[in-house]
Amino acid sequence: MQIKDLAIGDGFVHLMEGGNKIKFYVLAHNYESGLNGTGRTLVCRESPADLTLNKFTAAVQKWISTTSYKWQYTTWSGRYSKVQTGSANFFSLSATELNMATDYQTKELADGSALSAAARTRVGYIRTASNTSFWTRSTDTTWSGYHKEDGENVYEYKYKYAVTGASGSSISFSKFDSSKTSLATLPCFTLPETLYIDKDGFATENKPPEITAAAGESGAALGEKNEPFTLSYTVTDGDGDPMTITEKVNGVEMAVRESVATGTELTVQCLSEKVLFQQILNGENALTLEVDDGKTTTEWTATFTKNVTSAQVSLTAPLTADDTITVTALTLEGSFPADMSLTVEMTNNALDDAPVWENCTDIQRGESRAFVHHAFTNKTAARGFAFNYKVTITRGESGTGGNITMIGGVIG
């Protein structure tokens, strides 16, 4: 995410200010584009304060730079104010920007354009939360006195407007003699909209990792899956930083890869590897890929429906025997719905290149237990007799799921 993506009013970026982590809220994007060009985002501090550049790091000082804005000034000897362009690192908002109802517009004295309701609501919240009134940069258009200079009247405009209250986006103002009144300041400045937001909410020039997936943009719908499948993607980092990739399903961490180089093409482990895929439950599932370069984190998401209605279990390593295996008996425990299909195959020459698998027909079962008995017809084993089984369960038309929790037995 970049600063330009932050919501006006609620969006904020963190900056370190004199060793303190401070929020700066977004008030407008492309602030005074006629003066500053496009791409400058207006922000204000989370509370009134005196602010100087030396409270920030050199990098932040470079980002802040100077901003041009409109401000009202008084002519040397006239009774009328005019608007001209000013520039500074930090400045106050104007009464016009805060939508104060004045005769500024009729006198062409609008020192800026009204900010959005969301921005004004944020400023109002800051006034309420801090219980502190603060200056705008706008002066009152009524002259407060005059004095003589070289025989001419020089009119004085001492009164400035301040924010003294708020209700929602409606700001309350009062004017004070600025030569006699001391009020706080709500500092504002602009930042480049191209800055990124890191995982801790700080502005950074670091380029975040990118994820390019074969399935398309983040938020992809992968459809229904009934077996492990391949989803390929490539990760890149514009700064060449090594990356850590975390795979999550429904928020649960499934797999982690570390020190991944930019440009690496990968497949999602938890979807392609049988052992991990088996841990994902049937139904709607949300996949998240998190790629972290140590500064910022990028996410890619997808949804899929797992609908596995059958499962097969066998021994990883066959059981060897010193003599011919002629008979076997198995006990299965679990949950066996009435319409669930249960098939059992067995072999007594599991080490051979082409084992003979025999279908077992002597199966007795109940709701939670099944018994299997089998006498082998095969009497040869080129590599010695060894036992293995394939137990397959398939969901019936009712859709009621079943499971196997234990398989035990004897061979003879």
GUNUKOL-861769 format. One record per residue (C-alpha): residue number from 1; residue in one letter; x, y, z. Coordinates in Angstrom, 3 decimals. Example, Ala and Ser with C-alpha at 12.3 -4.5 7.8 and 13.67 -1.06 7.14 Angstrom:
% GUNUKOL-861769
@marse:1&timar:a&x:12.300&y:-4.500&z:7.800
@marse:2&timar:s&x:13.670&y:-1.060&z:7.140
% end
This chain:
% GUNUKOL-861769
@marse:1&timar:m&x:0.000&y:0.000&z:0.000
@marse:2&timar:q&x:1.135&y:3.527&z:-0.784
@marse:3&timar:i&x:0.218&y:6.814&z:0.853
@marse:4&timar:k&x:-2.031&y:7.604&z:-2.105
@marse:5&timar:d&x:-4.148&y:4.570&z:-1.152
@marse:6&timar:l&x:-4.870&y:5.789&z:2.393
@marse:7&timar:a&x:-8.425&y:6.922&z:3.125
@marse:8&timar:i&x:-8.957&y:10.608&z:3.793
@marse:9&timar:g&x:-9.747&y:11.287&z:7.437
@marse:10&timar:d&x:-9.167&y:7.776&z:8.784
@marse:11&timar:g&x:-5.963&y:6.874&z:6.959
@marse:12&timar:f&x:-2.696&y:7.660&z:8.691
@marse:13&timar:v&x:1.019&y:7.065&z:8.479
@marse:14&timar:h&x:3.498&y:6.723&z:11.324
@marse:15&timar:l&x:6.616&y:8.876&z:11.544
@marse:16&timar:m&x:9.243&y:8.966&z:14.270
@marse:17&timar:e&x:9.273&y:12.428&z:15.788
@marse:18&timar:g&x:12.101&y:13.064&z:18.219
@marse:19&timar:g&x:12.116&y:9.404&z:19.267
@marse:20&timar:n&x:8.306&y:9.161&z:19.515
@marse:21&timar:k&x:5.983&y:7.225&z:17.207
@marse:22&timar:i&x:3.374&y:9.741&z:16.014
@marse:23&timar:k&x:0.361&y:9.355&z:13.718
@marse:24&timar:f&x:-0.162&y:11.804&z:10.875
@marse:25&timar:y&x:-3.645&y:11.700&z:9.346
@marse:26&timar:v&x:-4.417&y:12.117&z:5.645
@marse:27&timar:l&x:-6.521&y:15.196&z:4.897
@marse:28&timar:a&x:-6.221&y:15.430&z:1.110
@marse:29&timar:h&x:-4.472&y:13.883&z:-1.865
@marse:30&timar:n&x:-2.948&y:16.082&z:-4.592
@marse:31&timar:y&x:-2.993&y:19.073&z:-2.240
@marse:32&timar:e&x:-3.101&y:22.387&z:-4.137
@marse:33&timar:s&x:-2.062&y:20.670&z:-7.356
@marse:34&timar:g&x:-2.083&y:24.011&z:-9.154
@marse:35&timar:l&x:0.757&y:25.135&z:-6.893
@marse:36&timar:n&x:2.524&y:21.870&z:-6.015
@marse:37&timar:g&x:1.759&y:19.667&z:-8.996
@marse:38&timar:t&x:0.129&y:16.290&z:-8.489
@marse:39&timar:g&x:1.344&y:13.683&z:-6.052
@marse:40&timar:r&x:1.548&y:15.542&z:-2.723
@marse:41&timar:t&x:-0.636&y:14.260&z:0.133
@marse:42&timar:l&x:-1.663&y:16.647&z:2.917
@marse:43&timar:v&x:-1.345&y:15.275&z:6.459
@marse:44&timar:c&x:-1.800&y:16.723&z:9.922
@marse:45&timar:r&x:-0.378&y:15.673&z:13.261
@marse:46&timar:e&x:-2.534&y:13.564&z:15.607
@marse:47&timar:s&x:-2.551&y:16.454&z:18.124
@marse:48&timar:p&x:-1.473&y:20.122&z:18.307
@marse:49&timar:a&x:2.244&y:20.714&z:18.859
@marse:50&timar:d&x:5.170&y:22.882&z:17.864
@marse:51&timar:l&x:6.996&y:21.095&z:15.094
@marse:52&timar:t&x:10.429&y:21.620&z:13.559
@marse:53&timar:l&x:12.260&y:19.724&z:10.849
@marse:54&timar:n&x:15.093&y:18.662&z:13.143
@marse:55&timar:k&x:12.670&y:16.402&z:15.025
@marse:56&timar:f&x:12.674&y:14.094&z:12.000
@marse:57&timar:t&x:15.289&y:11.941&z:10.323
@marse:58&timar:a&x:17.110&y:13.221&z:7.260
@marse:59&timar:a&x:14.993&y:10.956&z:5.028
@marse:60&timar:v&x:11.712&y:12.320&z:6.423
@marse:61&timar:q&x:12.990&y:15.893&z:6.125
@marse:62&timar:k&x:13.608&y:15.240&z:2.427
@marse:63&timar:w&x:10.067&y:13.887&z:1.998
@marse:64&timar:i&x:8.502&y:16.888&z:3.753
@marse:65&timar:s&x:10.430&y:19.473&z:1.741
@marse:66&timar:t&x:8.296&y:22.638&z:1.291
@marse:67&timar:t&x:4.647&y:23.005&z:0.335
@marse:68&timar:s&x:2.988&y:25.940&z:-1.402
@marse:69&timar:y&x:-0.392&y:27.151&z:-0.177
@marse:70&timar:k&x:-2.674&y:30.166&z:-0.382
@marse:71&timar:w&x:-2.740&y:32.722&z:2.400
@marse:72&timar:q&x:-4.340&y:36.072&z:2.984
@marse:73&timar:y&x:-2.307&y:39.206&z:3.571
@marse:74&timar:t&x:-3.051&y:42.880&z:4.079
@marse:75&timar:t&x:-2.044&y:45.543&z:1.576
@marse:76&timar:w&x:0.392&y:48.095&z:2.862
@marse:77&timar:s&x:-1.970&y:51.040&z:3.043
@marse:78&timar:g&x:-5.356&y:49.734&z:1.980
@marse:79&timar:r&x:-8.296&y:48.367&z:3.877
@marse:80&timar:y&x:-8.478&y:45.235&z:1.812
@marse:81&timar:s&x:-6.734&y:41.893&z:2.063
@marse:82&timar:k&x:-5.468&y:39.851&z:-0.837
@marse:83&timar:v&x:-4.485&y:36.252&z:-1.346
@marse:84&timar:q&x:-1.014&y:35.240&z:-2.361
@marse:85&timar:t&x:1.090&y:32.080&z:-2.411
@marse:86&timar:g&x:3.190&y:31.128&z:0.565
@marse:87&timar:s&x:5.462&y:28.141&z:1.125
@marse:88&timar:a&x:6.773&y:26.387&z:4.212
@marse:89&timar:n&x:7.656&y:22.994&z:5.633
@marse:90&timar:f&x:4.834&y:23.198&z:8.179
@marse:91&timar:f&x:1.711&y:25.325&z:8.074
@marse:92&timar:s&x:-1.755&y:25.667&z:9.589
@marse:93&timar:l&x:-4.992&y:24.980&z:7.774
@marse:94&timar:s&x:-6.999&y:27.955&z:6.576
@marse:95&timar:a&x:-10.512&y:28.849&z:7.615
@marse:96&timar:t&x:-11.611&y:28.322&z:4.007
@marse:97&timar:e&x:-10.163&y:24.804&z:3.999
@marse:98&timar:l&x:-12.192&y:24.090&z:7.128
@marse:99&timar:n&x:-15.340&y:25.381&z:5.397
@marse:100&timar:m&x:-15.887&y:28.458&z:7.551
@marse:101&timar:a&x:-18.807&y:30.540&z:6.251
@marse:102&timar:t&x:-17.289&y:33.976&z:5.497
@marse:103&timar:d&x:-17.367&y:36.660&z:2.875
@marse:104&timar:y&x:-13.957&y:35.503&z:1.647
@marse:105&timar:q&x:-15.326&y:34.125&z:-1.572
@marse:106&timar:t&x:-17.170&y:37.299&z:-2.530
@marse:107&timar:k&x:-13.998&y:39.297&z:-2.019
@marse:108&timar:e&x:-11.872&y:36.693&z:-3.832
@marse:109&timar:l&x:-10.070&y:36.034&z:-0.579
@marse:110&timar:a&x:-10.466&y:32.258&z:-0.479
@marse:111&timar:d&x:-7.202&y:31.040&z:0.997
@marse:112&timar:g&x:-7.560&y:27.505&z:-0.304
@marse:113&timar:s&x:-10.404&y:25.110&z:-1.105
@marse:114&timar:a&x:-12.697&y:23.393&z:1.377
@marse:115&timar:l&x:-11.440&y:19.992&z:2.497
@marse:116&timar:s&x:-13.768&y:16.996&z:2.412
@marse:117&timar:a&x:-16.197&y:16.264&z:5.239
@marse:118&timar:a&x:-14.046&y:13.273&z:6.237
@marse:119&timar:a&x:-10.983&y:15.496&z:6.566
@marse:120&timar:r&x:-12.866&y:18.138&z:8.564
@marse:121&timar:t&x:-14.279&y:15.422&z:10.834
@marse:122&timar:r&x:-10.731&y:14.295&z:11.614
@marse:123&timar:v&x:-9.663&y:17.871&z:12.437
@marse:124&timar:g&x:-12.735&y:18.253&z:14.625
@marse:125&timar:y&x:-11.948&y:15.019&z:16.424
@marse:126&timar:i&x:-8.414&y:16.242&z:17.114
@marse:127&timar:r&x:-9.834&y:19.467&z:18.587
@marse:128&timar:t&x:-12.241&y:17.514&z:20.804
@marse:129&timar:a&x:-9.770&y:14.812&z:21.857
@marse:130&timar:s&x:-7.007&y:17.267&z:22.711
@marse:131&timar:n&x:-9.401&y:19.825&z:24.237
@marse:132&timar:t&x:-7.118&y:22.434&z:22.721
@marse:133&timar:s&x:-7.930&y:25.358&z:20.450
@marse:134&timar:f&x:-5.482&y:26.029&z:17.635
@marse:135&timar:w&x:-4.824&y:28.708&z:15.057
@marse:136&timar:t&x:-5.814&y:28.682&z:11.411
@marse:137&timar:r&x:-3.656&y:30.712&z:9.036
@marse:138&timar:s&x:-6.588&y:33.020&z:8.167
@marse:139&timar:t&x:-6.963&y:36.599&z:9.359
@marse:140&timar:d&x:-10.216&y:38.460&z:9.794
@marse:141&timar:t&x:-11.049&y:40.754&z:6.872
@marse:142&timar:t&x:-12.105&y:43.604&z:9.173
@marse:143&timar:w&x:-9.328&y:46.045&z:9.965
@marse:144&timar:s&x:-8.655&y:46.418&z:13.664
@marse:145&timar:g&x:-6.926&y:49.792&z:13.652
@marse:146&timar:y&x:-4.404&y:51.865&z:11.790
@marse:147&timar:h&x:-1.303&y:53.928&z:12.312
@marse:148&timar:k&x:0.492&y:56.628&z:10.379
@marse:149&timar:e&x:3.548&y:55.932&z:8.302
@marse:150&timar:d&x:4.953&y:58.703&z:6.128
@marse:151&timar:g&x:1.705&y:60.519&z:6.516
@marse:152&timar:e&x:-0.406&y:57.637&z:5.232
@marse:153&timar:n&x:-2.834&y:55.413&z:7.063
@marse:154&timar:v&x:-1.595&y:51.840&z:7.391
@marse:155&timar:y&x:-4.467&y:49.594&z:8.383
@marse:156&timar:e&x:-3.859&y:46.786&z:10.832
@marse:157&timar:y&x:-5.410&y:43.309&z:10.753
@marse:158&timar:k&x:-4.565&y:41.737&z:14.108
@marse:159&timar:y&x:-7.390&y:39.266&z:14.419
@marse:160&timar:k&x:-6.877&y:35.634&z:13.329
@marse:161&timar:y&x:-9.303&y:32.774&z:13.314
@marse:162&timar:a&x:-8.836&y:29.739&z:15.524
@marse:163&timar:v&x:-10.585&y:26.367&z:15.745
@marse:164&timar:t&x:-12.347&y:26.402&z:19.095
@marse:165&timar:g&x:-14.890&y:23.584&z:18.801
@marse:166&timar:a&x:-16.273&y:20.855&z:16.571
@marse:167&timar:s&x:-19.243&y:18.572&z:16.021
@marse:168&timar:g&x:-18.678&y:15.982&z:13.326
@marse:169&timar:s&x:-17.483&y:17.795&z:10.207
@marse:170&timar:s&x:-18.761&y:21.129&z:11.479
@marse:171&timar:i&x:-15.932&y:23.282&z:12.860
@marse:172&timar:s&x:-16.496&y:26.198&z:15.250
@marse:173&timar:f&x:-14.271&y:29.271&z:14.973
@marse:174&timar:s&x:-13.437&y:32.306&z:17.078
@marse:175&timar:k&x:-11.199&y:35.241&z:16.284
@marse:176&timar:f&x:-8.537&y:36.548&z:18.598
@marse:177&timar:d&x:-6.032&y:39.378&z:18.654
@marse:178&timar:s&x:-2.973&y:37.393&z:17.626
@marse:179&timar:s&x:-0.683&y:39.978&z:19.213
@marse:180&timar:k&x:-2.181&y:39.298&z:22.633
@marse:181&timar:t&x:-3.380&y:35.682&z:22.454
@marse:182&timar:s&x:-1.301&y:32.532&z:22.630
@marse:183&timar:l&x:-2.873&y:29.417&z:21.114
@marse:184&timar:a&x:-1.606&y:26.046&z:19.934
@marse:185&timar:t&x:-0.797&y:25.031&z:16.367
@marse:186&timar:l&x:-1.951&y:21.945&z:14.477
@marse:187&timar:p&x:0.994&y:21.357&z:12.128
@marse:188&timar:c&x:0.300&y:20.235&z:8.579
@marse:189&timar:f&x:2.640&y:19.305&z:5.758
@marse:190&timar:t&x:2.677&y:17.177&z:2.633
@marse:191&timar:l&x:4.363&y:13.888&z:1.750
@marse:192&timar:p&x:4.975&y:12.232&z:-1.632
@marse:193&timar:e&x:2.028&y:9.979&z:-2.435
@marse:194&timar:t&x:4.425&y:7.359&z:-3.811
@marse:195&timar:l&x:5.833&y:6.451&z:-0.392
@marse:196&timar:y&x:4.945&y:2.955&z:0.761
@marse:197&timar:i&x:3.510&y:1.924&z:4.117
@marse:198&timar:d&x:5.481&y:-0.799&z:5.864
@marse:199&timar:k&x:4.030&y:-3.567&z:8.064
@marse:200&timar:d&x:4.272&y:-1.311&z:11.152
@marse:201&timar:g&x:2.487&y:1.597&z:9.475
@marse:202&timar:f&x:5.603&y:3.713&z:8.834
@marse:203&timar:a&x:6.288&y:5.542&z:5.604
@marse:204&timar:t&x:9.158&y:4.038&z:3.630
@marse:205&timar:e&x:10.795&y:4.249&z:0.226
@marse:206&timar:n&x:11.317&y:0.481&z:0.306
@marse:207&timar:k&x:9.652&y:-1.282&z:-2.585
@marse:208&timar:p&x:7.376&y:-4.017&z:-1.246
@marse:209&timar:p&x:7.572&y:-7.575&z:-2.602
@marse:210&timar:e&x:5.361&y:-8.509&z:-5.514
@marse:211&timar:i&x:3.507&y:-11.778&z:-6.088
@marse:212&timar:t&x:2.628&y:-12.871&z:-9.608
@marse:213&timar:a&x:0.406&y:-15.943&z:-9.562
@marse:214&timar:a&x:-0.658&y:-18.161&z:-12.443
@marse:215&timar:a&x:-4.225&y:-17.860&z:-11.124
@marse:216&timar:g&x:-4.222&y:-14.091&z:-11.661
@marse:217&timar:e&x:-4.759&y:-11.168&z:-9.306
@marse:218&timar:s&x:-5.224&y:-11.425&z:-5.560
@marse:219&timar:g&x:-8.725&y:-12.548&z:-4.652
@marse:220&timar:a&x:-8.805&y:-15.329&z:-7.242
@marse:221&timar:a&x:-11.473&y:-18.036&z:-7.025
@marse:222&timar:l&x:-9.839&y:-21.423&z:-7.631
@marse:223&timar:g&x:-13.022&y:-23.483&z:-7.716
@marse:224&timar:e&x:-13.687&y:-26.941&z:-6.303
@marse:225&timar:k&x:-10.779&y:-29.258&z:-5.518
@marse:226&timar:n&x:-10.949&y:-32.929&z:-4.596
@marse:227&timar:e&x:-7.242&y:-33.732&z:-4.627
@marse:228&timar:p&x:-3.891&y:-31.913&z:-4.228
@marse:229&timar:f&x:-3.264&y:-29.461&z:-7.057
@marse:230&timar:t&x:-0.512&y:-27.146&z:-8.300
@marse:231&timar:l&x:-0.703&y:-23.372&z:-7.941
@marse:232&timar:s&x:2.462&y:-21.666&z:-9.183
@marse:233&timar:y&x:3.600&y:-18.128&z:-8.419
@marse:234&timar:t&x:6.699&y:-15.929&z:-8.631
@marse:235&timar:v&x:7.970&y:-13.504&z:-5.984
@marse:236&timar:t&x:10.070&y:-10.445&z:-6.781
@marse:237&timar:d&x:11.505&y:-7.605&z:-4.712
@marse:238&timar:g&x:12.505&y:-4.347&z:-6.362
@marse:239&timar:d&x:15.277&y:-3.794&z:-3.813
@marse:240&timar:g&x:16.619&y:-7.344&z:-4.119
@marse:241&timar:d&x:15.860&y:-8.142&z:-0.472
@marse:242&timar:p&x:15.582&y:-11.810&z:0.563
@marse:243&timar:m&x:12.003&y:-12.751&z:1.407
@marse:244&timar:t&x:10.131&y:-14.961&z:3.840
@marse:245&timar:i&x:6.993&y:-16.602&z:2.454
@marse:246&timar:t&x:4.234&y:-17.865&z:4.729
@marse:247&timar:e&x:1.334&y:-19.957&z:3.470
@marse:248&timar:k&x:-1.886&y:-19.794&z:5.477
@marse:249&timar:v&x:-5.261&y:-21.464&z:5.099
@marse:250&timar:n&x:-8.102&y:-19.861&z:7.036
@marse:251&timar:g&x:-5.499&y:-17.931&z:9.027
@marse:252&timar:v&x:-3.604&y:-21.059&z:10.097
@marse:253&timar:e&x:0.074&y:-21.250&z:9.159
@marse:254&timar:m&x:0.705&y:-24.259&z:6.910
@marse:255&timar:a&x:4.211&y:-23.758&z:5.489
@marse:256&timar:v&x:7.094&y:-21.257&z:5.642
@marse:257&timar:r&x:9.979&y:-20.619&z:3.255
@marse:258&timar:e&x:12.875&y:-18.367&z:4.273
@marse:259&timar:s&x:15.614&y:-16.483&z:2.406
@marse:260&timar:v&x:13.812&y:-16.680&z:-0.926
@marse:261&timar:a&x:15.611&y:-14.758&z:-3.664
@marse:262&timar:t&x:13.857&y:-12.298&z:-5.951
@marse:263&timar:g&x:12.537&y:-13.867&z:-9.153
@marse:264&timar:t&x:12.018&y:-17.308&z:-7.600
@marse:265&timar:e&x:9.182&y:-19.370&z:-9.059
@marse:266&timar:l&x:7.374&y:-21.545&z:-6.523
@marse:267&timar:t&x:4.297&y:-23.690&z:-5.992
@marse:268&timar:v&x:2.007&y:-23.495&z:-2.979
@marse:269&timar:q&x:3.162&y:-26.333&z:-0.742
@marse:270&timar:c&x:-0.016&y:-26.774&z:1.280
@marse:271&timar:l&x:-2.031&y:-27.310&z:-1.904
@marse:272&timar:s&x:0.348&y:-29.578&z:-3.812
@marse:273&timar:e&x:1.782&y:-31.741&z:-1.031
@marse:274&timar:k&x:-0.555&y:-34.562&z:-0.035
@marse:275&timar:v&x:0.289&y:-34.517&z:3.678
@marse:276&timar:l&x:-0.483&y:-30.791&z:3.959
@marse:277&timar:f&x:-3.543&y:-30.905&z:1.709
@marse:278&timar:q&x:-5.035&y:-33.622&z:3.906
@marse:279&timar:q&x:-4.950&y:-31.210&z:6.856
@marse:280&timar:i&x:-7.332&y:-28.823&z:5.108
@marse:281&timar:l&x:-10.990&y:-29.442&z:5.903
@marse:282&timar:n&x:-13.734&y:-29.849&z:3.343
@marse:283&timar:g&x:-15.736&y:-26.722&z:2.541
@marse:284&timar:e&x:-14.876&y:-23.115&z:1.709
@marse:285&timar:n&x:-11.243&y:-22.242&z:2.392
@marse:286&timar:a&x:-9.247&y:-19.006&z:2.193
@marse:287&timar:l&x:-5.611&y:-19.167&z:1.081
@marse:288&timar:t&x:-3.196&y:-16.367&z:1.958
@marse:289&timar:l&x:0.380&y:-15.974&z:0.744
@marse:290&timar:e&x:2.363&y:-13.497&z:2.850
@marse:291&timar:v&x:5.686&y:-12.302&z:1.433
@marse:292&timar:d&x:7.849&y:-10.275&z:3.828
@marse:293&timar:d&x:11.132&y:-8.584&z:2.884
@marse:294&timar:g&x:11.822&y:-7.540&z:6.474
@marse:295&timar:k&x:10.296&y:-4.090&z:5.946
@marse:296&timar:t&x:6.981&y:-4.514&z:4.183
@marse:297&timar:t&x:4.582&y:-7.410&z:3.707
@marse:298&timar:t&x:2.578&y:-8.184&z:0.578
@marse:299&timar:e&x:-0.398&y:-10.535&z:0.574
@marse:300&timar:w&x:-2.004&y:-12.562&z:-2.196
@marse:301&timar:t&x:-5.287&y:-14.307&z:-1.476
@marse:302&timar:a&x:-7.513&y:-16.889&z:-3.106
@marse:303&timar:t&x:-10.502&y:-19.019&z:-2.204
@marse:304&timar:f&x:-11.258&y:-22.624&z:-3.036
@marse:305&timar:t&x:-13.728&y:-25.306&z:-2.035
@marse:306&timar:k&x:-12.308&y:-28.617&z:-0.904
@marse:307&timar:n&x:-14.674&y:-31.474&z:-1.641
@marse:308&timar:v&x:-12.855&y:-34.737&z:-1.005
@marse:309&timar:t&x:-15.373&y:-37.589&z:-0.771
@marse:310&timar:s&x:-12.986&y:-40.541&z:-0.650
@marse:311&timar:a&x:-9.749&y:-41.485&z:1.053
@marse:312&timar:q&x:-7.288&y:-44.343&z:0.768
@marse:313&timar:v&x:-4.981&y:-45.601&z:3.515
@marse:314&timar:s&x:-2.035&y:-47.987&z:3.220
@marse:315&timar:l&x:1.208&y:-48.767&z:5.009
@marse:316&timar:t&x:4.216&y:-46.614&z:4.137
@marse:317&timar:a&x:6.494&y:-49.628&z:4.572
@marse:318&timar:p&x:5.190&y:-53.185&z:4.031
@marse:319&timar:l&x:5.401&y:-55.746&z:6.850
@marse:320&timar:t&x:7.893&y:-58.477&z:5.949
@marse:321&timar:a&x:7.553&y:-62.167&z:6.927
@marse:322&timar:d&x:9.908&y:-65.178&z:7.118
@marse:323&timar:d&x:7.377&y:-67.552&z:5.560
@marse:324&timar:t&x:4.418&y:-67.532&z:3.202
@marse:325&timar:i&x:1.636&y:-65.175&z:4.268
@marse:326&timar:t&x:-1.590&y:-67.089&z:3.804
@marse:327&timar:v&x:-4.234&y:-65.311&z:5.917
@marse:328&timar:t&x:-4.848&y:-61.939&z:7.563
@marse:329&timar:a&x:-7.412&y:-60.204&z:9.727
@marse:330&timar:l&x:-7.879&y:-56.442&z:10.119
@marse:331&timar:t&x:-9.871&y:-54.335&z:12.535
@marse:332&timar:l&x:-10.897&y:-50.823&z:11.474
@marse:333&timar:e&x:-12.237&y:-48.181&z:13.839
@marse:334&timar:g&x:-13.802&y:-44.856&z:12.974
@marse:335&timar:s&x:-17.125&y:-43.590&z:11.698
@marse:336&timar:f&x:-18.836&y:-45.613&z:8.983
@marse:337&timar:p&x:-22.186&y:-44.200&z:7.727
@marse:338&timar:a&x:-24.588&y:-46.780&z:6.362
@marse:339&timar:d&x:-24.246&y:-45.664&z:2.725
@marse:340&timar:m&x:-20.471&y:-45.256&z:2.837
@marse:341&timar:s&x:-18.510&y:-47.498&z:0.473
@marse:342&timar:l&x:-15.689&y:-49.496&z:2.101
@marse:343&timar:t&x:-13.283&y:-51.544&z:-0.021
@marse:344&timar:v&x:-10.198&y:-53.399&z:1.174
@marse:345&timar:e&x:-7.387&y:-54.791&z:-0.986
@marse:346&timar:m&x:-4.439&y:-56.801&z:0.354
@marse:347&timar:t&x:-1.179&y:-58.194&z:-0.981
@marse:348&timar:n&x:1.293&y:-60.707&z:0.374
@marse:349&timar:n&x:4.099&y:-59.859&z:-2.104
@marse:350&timar:a&x:4.266&y:-56.099&z:-1.556
@marse:351&timar:l&x:8.022&y:-55.918&z:-2.328
@marse:352&timar:d&x:7.683&y:-57.324&z:-5.838
@marse:353&timar:d&x:7.758&y:-55.051&z:-8.867
@marse:354&timar:a&x:4.096&y:-55.909&z:-9.587
@marse:355&timar:p&x:2.389&y:-56.905&z:-6.325
@marse:356&timar:v&x:-0.742&y:-59.031&z:-6.567
@marse:357&timar:w&x:-3.597&y:-57.063&z:-4.997
@marse:358&timar:e&x:-6.536&y:-59.209&z:-3.895
@marse:359&timar:n&x:-9.969&y:-57.794&z:-3.189
@marse:360&timar:c&x:-11.365&y:-58.726&z:0.239
@marse:361&timar:t&x:-15.022&y:-59.717&z:0.314
@marse:362&timar:d&x:-15.348&y:-60.919&z:3.916
@marse:363&timar:i&x:-16.096&y:-57.555&z:5.570
@marse:364&timar:q&x:-18.372&y:-57.113&z:8.553
@marse:365&timar:r&x:-19.018&y:-53.584&z:9.729
@marse:366&timar:g&x:-21.059&y:-51.461&z:12.069
@marse:367&timar:e&x:-21.246&y:-47.719&z:12.709
@marse:368&timar:s&x:-17.826&y:-47.470&z:14.369
@marse:369&timar:r&x:-15.980&y:-50.716&z:13.670
@marse:370&timar:a&x:-15.304&y:-53.067&z:10.771
@marse:371&timar:f&x:-13.695&y:-56.535&z:10.624
@marse:372&timar:v&x:-11.940&y:-57.915&z:7.545
@marse:373&timar:h&x:-10.802&y:-61.513&z:7.020
@marse:374&timar:h&x:-8.940&y:-62.762&z:3.964
@marse:375&timar:a&x:-7.192&y:-65.915&z:2.742
@marse:376&timar:f&x:-4.619&y:-65.211&z:0.021
@marse:377&timar:t&x:-4.715&y:-67.084&z:-3.278
@marse:378&timar:n&x:-1.251&y:-65.860&z:-4.295
@marse:379&timar:k&x:1.524&y:-68.249&z:-3.174
@marse:380&timar:t&x:4.644&y:-66.641&z:-4.742
@marse:381&timar:a&x:6.895&y:-63.713&z:-3.825
@marse:382&timar:a&x:10.035&y:-63.013&z:-5.850
@marse:383&timar:r&x:11.477&y:-60.726&z:-3.171
@marse:384&timar:g&x:10.106&y:-62.412&z:-0.117
@marse:385&timar:f&x:6.675&y:-62.288&z:1.401
@marse:386&timar:a&x:5.568&y:-58.858&z:2.624
@marse:387&timar:f&x:2.135&y:-57.591&z:3.603
@marse:388&timar:n&x:0.338&y:-54.362&z:2.777
@marse:389&timar:y&x:-3.235&y:-53.178&z:2.398
@marse:390&timar:k&x:-5.287&y:-50.493&z:0.631
@marse:391&timar:v&x:-8.362&y:-49.375&z:2.533
@marse:392&timar:t&x:-10.613&y:-47.015&z:0.554
@marse:393&timar:i&x:-13.673&y:-45.225&z:1.914
@marse:394&timar:t&x:-16.053&y:-43.222&z:-0.287
@marse:395&timar:r&x:-18.918&y:-41.006&z:0.836
@marse:396&timar:g&x:-22.406&y:-42.147&z:-0.115
@marse:397&timar:e&x:-25.315&y:-40.272&z:-1.673
@marse:398&timar:s&x:-26.390&y:-38.860&z:1.688
@marse:399&timar:g&x:-23.191&y:-36.811&z:1.775
@marse:400&timar:t&x:-22.514&y:-37.894&z:5.359
@marse:401&timar:g&x:-18.782&y:-37.948&z:6.009
@marse:402&timar:g&x:-16.895&y:-40.838&z:7.574
@marse:403&timar:n&x:-13.382&y:-41.442&z:8.825
@marse:404&timar:i&x:-10.875&y:-44.073&z:9.901
@marse:405&timar:t&x:-9.105&y:-43.525&z:13.217
@marse:406&timar:m&x:-7.331&y:-46.894&z:13.646
@marse:407&timar:i&x:-6.295&y:-49.940&z:11.644
@marse:408&timar:g&x:-4.867&y:-52.980&z:13.409
@marse:409&timar:g&x:-4.640&y:-56.683&z:12.762
@marse:410&timar:v&x:-2.658&y:-59.885&z:12.411
@marse:411&timar:i&x:-1.077&y:-61.862&z:9.548
@marse:412&timar:g&x:-0.373&y:-65.563&z:9.464
% end
